[in-house]
Amino acid sequence: MTVTNDIIYVGVNDHAIDLFEGQYDVPNGMAYNSYVIMDEKIAVMDTVDKNFTHEWLDNLANALNGRKPDYLVVQHMEPDHSANIVNFTKTYPDATIVSSSKAFTMMKNFFGKDFEENRIVVAEGDTLSLGKHTLNFVAAPMVHWPEVIMTYDSCDKVLFSADGFGKFGALDVEEDWACEARRYYFGIVGKYGAQVQAVLKKAAGLDIQIICPLHGPVLSENLGYYLNLYNIWSSYGVESDGIVIAYTSVYGHTKKAVELLADKLKANGCPKVAVTDLARDDMAEAVEDAFRYGKIVLATTTYNAEIFPFMREFINHLVERGFKNKTVGLIENGSWAPLAAKTMKGMLEGCKNLTFTDTTVKILSALNDESKAQIEALADELCMDYKAQKSETANKNDLTALFKIGYGLYVVTSNDGKKDNGLIVNTISQVTSSPNRVAVCINKDNYSHHVIKQTGIMNVNCLSVEAPFSVFECFGFRSGRTVDKFENEKDNLLRSDNGLVFLSKYINAFMSLKVEQYVDLDTHGMFICTVTEARVLSDKETMTYTYYQANVKPKPETEGKKGYVCKVCGYVYEGDELPEDFVCPLCKHGAADFEPIA
Ligand code: FEO
């Protein structure tokens, strides 16, 4: 088979192999690829597995057509590619071995010699001219061993990619590339995503028309497809929408739970549910699925006060390959002391950026109404995005979407001519940059609205994440008409050029604004302002509404109470129905900002 006019394929197919690398099922066999580049000088790219010495040497002799090779380029020393180096040198004693320094050390360890008398040691950036063709060597450590080099032929624009872009399966069997390439990648190279990313960055600078890997087919069309998949895999991204359920079941009860969950996920619009029985299905297939999809559910029994062995093995495979960036749901079963969820979570502790679902399903021996409800809740949680994406299943009037708009929190200071005032505002945004204009929205019920409408000036103090709850109590929950919010700081007040106060602490910047336009928005007034002064006081992050909710606001005291709680300040309204026009007596937010006490 010719790859280009000058490059000939001389590899072999292996259908006798039982397990590749002693562990991977390869129902369609395996290919060990080798290539010859014919030029003024001839280079052979790698050898093949030990069981194919003569078939390979025959292929090589046919390709050479009476000529002798000048170089054997050894890109990778794993025996499926290096086993015939010595046989090659016996057949072609004048040829020079070209490889990395680490590879020659490995040759000494494997064969007892490192070919010192007839070798060229190459490293990143080195080149070897064959005549028309120049080989450019690219270091690719840990893709898949430390000695690996890849080789770029700048004449035919071919990248010899060693194990990269390889797959399981012999070349005389037609099958989908991605399925077996993905299983191969995550099984064999999966741990080394960062190193693969480094090689992809180098490859991005080359004009590559053809990729010649050491396993699987030569890739010569639509290379963007393969490069994109390698980029997703090596960056631990999500390749496909869907959810994997990996489970073990001893007497079938956990399996029943998994089947129920799979049905509910499908009913909720999940585009693909991949279910795998870890005791019976191919473990490598389960591992590739775990990395392929963005969400996974692990379901297993408690066993020896731990988890079932196949689940432990599976999680170990994930952890040692750098499993990350996923949503994880857990189902545990246990007849007297379920511990599986805790054990699984503990095993995944070191994995980065995993989001565990709020719902964990606990089965006590067999499914009951309670665990069925938990499965329903888990399915809802996992399918929130799928449901919302589809027109038929989406709630198109979910106004909690508005809470997803990001807001900062600010203290707006003003002065009514007698005293300084300040209030908490979250509705501030820059609306133009030339000139700089800032829009500030304030509820008409607030005294500050009245003051600013009259004076036409204000200071916007940007609260930083250091601001404690007392700042919100001081400026947020009471009116400047009746209290002096700066009473305790009278002697230490700082003022900007417009004469208004700016806060001495807990802010990272302030701006003095001059009102240019006013827009009446019924309940609120919008002040469109120009900036007359602006100072930055620290590099601390700005306090956002989300940060305030999660880290600053004390948990409301709802224990034993029935009714509604204000999401802004924690005020509790006790009663069965919250009136639609209810306004929080503390922070003045309306009924929309209340939620029922759970
Ligand atoms: Fe195909 Fe890492 O050997």
Residues whose N, C-alpha, C, O or C-beta is under 5 A from the ligand:
A	BS01	FEO	E78 D80 H144 D163
